[in-house]
Amino acid sequence: MTRNLLWLSMLGLFVLEGSILQWLMPAVWQSKVHVAPHFILIVVLYIGLYKNRHTALFYGLGFGLLQDMIYYSPMLGPISFSMGLAGYLAGLAHRRTHNSIVFSMIVISVGLLLYEMLVFGLYTLFRVTHLELQWVFFHQMLPSMLINLLFALAIYVPVRKFFENAQSMAEQETD
């Protein structure tokens, strides 16, 4: 049941991220900076933090491939690879320390920055983009990271409760 709810909510975020949110961003922001919502990535990072790194890798690869095919990428694979790797590394960070809101936000901000840098690096490697890293960092990566961190902070409590309830239900089923 919890897996189905997770799939449906991520599918809803996928549709929301690509359609409605583009209209909600003020036109002034879009002329000076490029803000890209990465809500699916944030949920993948939360899956890595609170569930399992392999599950986060699976969700990241699946939804990243979907984004590669439908929304963003001029080539197949960079979004999928970057999202899967960021989710996997967030799952590795979970094993090291106790999760708190500060630790979660640090891991999510590092995951968002890693994702953006990987995508930019792959696009630069295959000559899809010819922009400078400094310009992209200040006009695309940093504004996107701040907006996505606000979203991550807004959904922190519901997501954490969802994964804690899912874990307690799984433990009760095994008993």
C-alpha positions in Angstrom: 0.0 0.0 0.0 2.7 2.5 0.9 4.7 1.7 -2.3 1.6 2.4 -4.4 1.0 5.7 -2.5 4.6 6.7 -3.1 4.4 5.9 -6.8 1.2 7.9 -7.2 2.5 10.9 -5.3 5.7 10.9 -7.3 3.7 10.6 -10.5 1.6 13.6 -9.4 4.7 15.6 -8.6 6.1 14.6 -12.0 3.1 16.1 -13.8 3.0 19.1 -11.4 6.7 19.8 -12.0 6.4 19.8 -15.7 3.1 21.6 -16.3 1.6 23.8 -13.6 4.8 25.1 -11.9 6.2 26.7 -15.0 3.2 29.0 -15.1 3.4 29.8 -11.4 7.0 31.2 -11.5 7.0 35.0 -12.0 8.0 36.2 -15.4 10.6 38.5 -13.8 12.4 35.5 -12.4 12.4 33.7 -15.6 14.0 36.6 -17.5 17.0 37.0 -15.1 17.4 33.5 -13.6 16.2 30.1 -14.6 14.4 28.3 -11.8 13.8 24.7 -12.4 11.7 22.7 -9.8 13.2 19.3 -9.1 10.5 17.9 -6.7 11.0 14.4 -7.9 14.7 14.6 -7.1 13.8 15.8 -3.6 11.6 12.9 -3.0 14.3 10.5 -4.3 16.7 12.1 -1.9 14.2 11.6 1.0 13.8 8.0 -0.1 17.6 7.6 0.1 17.6 9.2 3.5 14.7 7.4 5.1 14.2 4.2 3.2 17.0 2.6 1.3 19.8 3.6 -1.1 18.9 0.9 -3.6 15.3 2.0 -3.6 16.4 5.6 -4.1 18.6 4.5 -7.0 15.7 2.6 -8.6 13.2 5.5 -8.3 15.9 8.0 -9.5 16.7 5.9 -12.5 13.0 5.3 -13.4 11.7 8.9 -12.9 14.9 10.4 -14.4 14.5 8.3 -17.5 10.9 9.5 -17.7 12.1 13.1 -17.4 14.8 12.4 -20.1 12.2 11.2 -22.5 9.4 13.7 -21.8 10.7 17.0 -20.5 14.3 18.0 -20.4 17.1 16.2 -22.1 18.3 16.5 -25.7 19.9 13.1 -25.1 18.8 10.0 -23.2 20.4 9.3 -19.8 22.0 12.3 -18.1 19.0 13.2 -15.9 18.4 9.5 -15.1 22.1 8.9 -14.2 22.4 12.1 -12.1 19.1 11.5 -10.2 19.9 7.8 -9.5 23.4 8.7 -8.3 22.3 11.5 -6.1 19.6 9.3 -4.5 22.1 6.5 -4.0 24.7 8.8 -2.3 21.9 10.3 -0.1 21.3 6.7 1.0 25.0 6.3 1.8 24.9 9.4 4.0 21.9 8.0 5.9 24.1 5.1 7.2 26.7 7.4 8.7 24.8 9.6 11.1 21.5 10.1 12.8 18.9 12.0 10.7 17.8 15.4 11.9 16.2 18.3 9.9 19.6 20.1 9.6 21.3 16.9 8.4 18.5 16.2 6.0 18.6 19.7 4.5 22.4 19.5 4.1 22.2 16.2 2.4 19.4 17.5 0.1 21.3 20.7 -0.8 24.4 18.7 -1.6 22.3 16.2 -3.6 20.7 19.0 -5.5 24.0 20.6 -6.2 25.6 17.3 -7.2 22.6 16.6 -9.6 22.9 20.1 -11.2 26.7 19.8 -11.6 26.5 16.3 -13.0 23.9 17.3 -15.6 25.9 20.4 -16.5 29.1 18.3 -16.7 27.5 15.7 -19.0 26.0 18.4 -21.2 29.4 20.2 -21.4 31.2 16.9 -22.1 28.9 16.0 -25.0 28.8 19.7 -26.2 25.1 20.2 -25.7 25.7 23.4 -23.8 28.4 26.1 -24.3 27.7 28.2 -21.2 30.3 29.0 -18.6 30.1 27.2 -15.2 30.1 30.5 -13.2 27.1 31.9 -15.1 25.2 28.7 -14.9 25.9 28.4 -11.2 24.7 31.9 -10.3 21.8 32.1 -12.8 20.5 28.5 -12.8 21.9 26.2 -10.1 21.8 28.5 -7.1 18.2 29.9 -7.6 16.9 26.4 -8.4 18.6 25.0 -5.4 17.1 27.6 -3.1 13.5 27.1 -4.4 13.9 23.3 -4.2 15.2 23.6 -0.6 12.1 25.6 0.3 10.0 22.8 -1.1 12.1 20.2 0.8 11.7 22.1 4.0 7.9 22.4 3.5 7.4 18.6 3.0 10.0 17.4 5.6 7.5 16.6 8.3 4.9 14.8 6.2 7.6 12.8 4.3 9.3 11.8 7.5 6.1 10.7 9.1 5.2 8.7 6.0 8.4 6.8 6.0 8.3 6.2 9.7 4.8 4.9 9.5 5.7 2.7 6.5 8.7 1.3 8.5 6.5 0.6 11.6 3.9 -1.1 9.4 6.6 -3.3 7.9 8.0 -4.2 11.3 4.5 -5.2 12.5 4.0 -7.4 9.5 7.2 -9.3 10.2 6.3 -9.9 13.8 
